[in-house]
Amino acid sequence: MADYPFIPGNLYPVWGTGPETTNGAKVCDYVSLKNAHRCYVVIQYYTSVGHATAITIEKATDVAMTATTAITASVPIWYANVSTTNSKLIRQTDAVSFTMDVGVTGYSLIIFEIDPASLGAFDCITCKAASSAQANNFWSVTYWMAPRYASKPSTMSATEYIVD
């Protein structure tokens, strides 16, 4: 796999959350991956005060959050602190979560690549952030969906991904 995430064209964006403070645990909208070939969970994170905030992906059997549990299969993750002189996305070790380094401040980008086949009997996901305990730390999340069928993007609506 490439060091840099290959995010194909013709993706459909679905709003997850934000921008909102991570002062208090946060849960994005759940989305269905029934019509998705891949999902790229793109997190834009602003840290004014460094905090080791854990970001996780959870799965469920429907968007009503039935049988939620953390993902168990490690997934590709990329990270960049775009406020530094090196803003290149760096491939992280595949994992089920990502924790911000306590010393990081400024703007960061985190990308999880989710293969729906890795979810087993589950077909919905969400992104969660543990509390940063800082009112000036913010995040926003967008799910970029790669449709299962190449001809679908021009006829898609967000309800195909947020309604189960």
C-alpha positions in Angstrom: 0.0 0.0 0.0 1.2 3.5 -0.8 2.6 5.8 1.9 0.1 8.4 0.9 -3.6 7.7 0.9 -5.0 7.2 -2.6 -8.5 8.7 -2.4 -10.2 8.2 -5.7 -12.4 10.8 -7.5 -16.2 10.5 -7.7 -16.5 10.3 -3.9 -19.7 11.3 -2.2 -19.2 13.5 1.0 -21.5 12.8 4.0 -21.3 15.2 6.9 -20.3 13.6 10.2 -20.1 16.5 12.6 -18.7 19.9 13.3 -17.0 22.0 13.6 -17.5 21.6 17.3 -15.4 21.6 20.5 -14.1 18.3 21.8 -14.6 19.5 25.4 -16.7 16.5 26.3 -16.8 13.1 24.5 -18.2 13.5 20.9 -20.0 11.1 18.6 -20.6 11.7 14.9 -23.6 10.7 13.0 -23.7 7.0 12.1 -23.6 6.2 8.4 -24.5 3.1 6.5 -21.9 1.5 4.3 -24.3 -0.8 2.5 -23.8 1.1 -0.8 -20.1 1.9 -0.2 -17.0 0.2 -1.6 -14.8 2.2 0.7 -15.2 5.0 3.3 -12.6 7.6 4.1 -13.2 9.1 7.5 -11.5 12.6 7.3 -11.0 14.4 10.6 -9.9 18.0 10.7 -8.7 18.7 14.2 -7.6 22.0 15.8 -5.8 21.8 19.1 -5.1 25.1 20.9 -4.0 23.2 24.0 -2.2 19.8 23.5 -4.2 16.8 24.7 -3.9 13.1 24.0 -7.4 12.9 22.6 -8.3 9.3 21.4 -10.2 9.1 18.1 -12.0 5.8 17.5 -14.3 4.2 14.8 -17.2 2.2 16.0 -19.5 -0.1 14.1 -23.2 -0.9 14.4 -25.8 -3.0 12.7 -27.9 0.1 11.7 -27.8 3.9 11.9 -30.1 3.7 15.0 -26.9 2.6 16.8 -28.0 -1.0 17.4 -25.2 -3.3 18.8 -22.5 -0.7 18.7 -18.9 -1.8 19.4 -15.4 -0.7 18.5 -14.0 -1.9 15.2 -11.8 -4.9 15.7 -9.9 -5.1 12.4 -7.0 -2.7 12.1 -7.4 -0.1 9.3 -5.0 2.2 7.4 -4.6 5.6 9.1 -2.8 8.7 7.9 -1.9 11.8 9.9 -0.5 15.3 9.3 0.0 18.2 11.6 -0.5 20.9 9.0 0.6 23.7 11.3 4.2 22.5 11.2 6.8 22.9 8.4 6.1 19.3 7.4 2.4 19.0 6.6 2.7 15.7 4.6 0.3 13.0 5.4 2.3 10.2 7.1 1.1 6.6 7.1 0.6 5.4 10.6 0.7 1.8 11.8 -2.7 0.2 11.0 -4.9 0.3 14.0 -8.4 0.6 15.3 -7.9 4.0 16.8 -5.6 7.0 16.8 -4.5 9.2 19.7 -3.3 12.7 19.3 0.1 13.4 20.7 -0.2 15.4 23.9 2.3 18.0 22.6 0.6 18.7 19.3 -1.1 22.0 18.7 -2.5 23.7 15.6 -4.3 22.1 12.7 -4.1 18.3 12.1 -5.6 16.0 9.6 -6.4 12.3 10.3 -7.8 9.9 7.8 -9.1 6.4 8.4 -9.7 4.1 5.4 -12.6 1.7 6.1 -13.3 -1.3 4.0 -16.9 -2.3 4.7 -15.9 -6.0 4.2 -13.8 -5.7 7.4 -16.8 -5.0 9.5 -18.2 -8.5 9.5 -22.0 -8.6 10.2 -22.0 -4.8 10.8 -22.6 -2.2 8.0 -22.7 1.1 9.8 -19.9 3.2 11.4 -19.4 6.4 13.4 -16.3 8.4 14.5 -15.9 9.2 18.2 -13.5 11.5 20.1 -12.8 11.2 23.8 -13.0 14.5 25.7 -10.1 16.8 25.2 -11.1 18.7 28.3 -10.3 21.8 26.4 -13.0 24.2 25.2 -10.7 25.6 22.5 -10.0 22.2 20.8 -12.3 21.6 17.8 -12.9 18.9 15.2 -15.1 18.3 12.1 -15.6 15.0 10.4 -16.6 14.2 6.8 -17.2 10.7 5.5 -16.1 10.4 1.9 -17.9 7.5 0.3 -16.6 5.5 -2.6 -19.8 4.0 -4.1 -20.0 0.3 -4.7 -21.2 0.9 -8.2 -19.3 3.4 -10.4 -22.4 4.8 -12.1 -24.0 5.8 -8.8 -22.4 9.2 -7.9 -24.5 11.3 -10.2 -27.7 10.0 -8.7 -26.8 9.7 -5.1 -28.2 11.5 -2.1 -26.9 11.7 1.5 -29.9 9.7 2.6 -28.5 6.6 0.9 -25.7 6.7 3.5 -27.4 8.0 6.6 -30.7 6.0 6.4 -30.5 2.3 7.0 
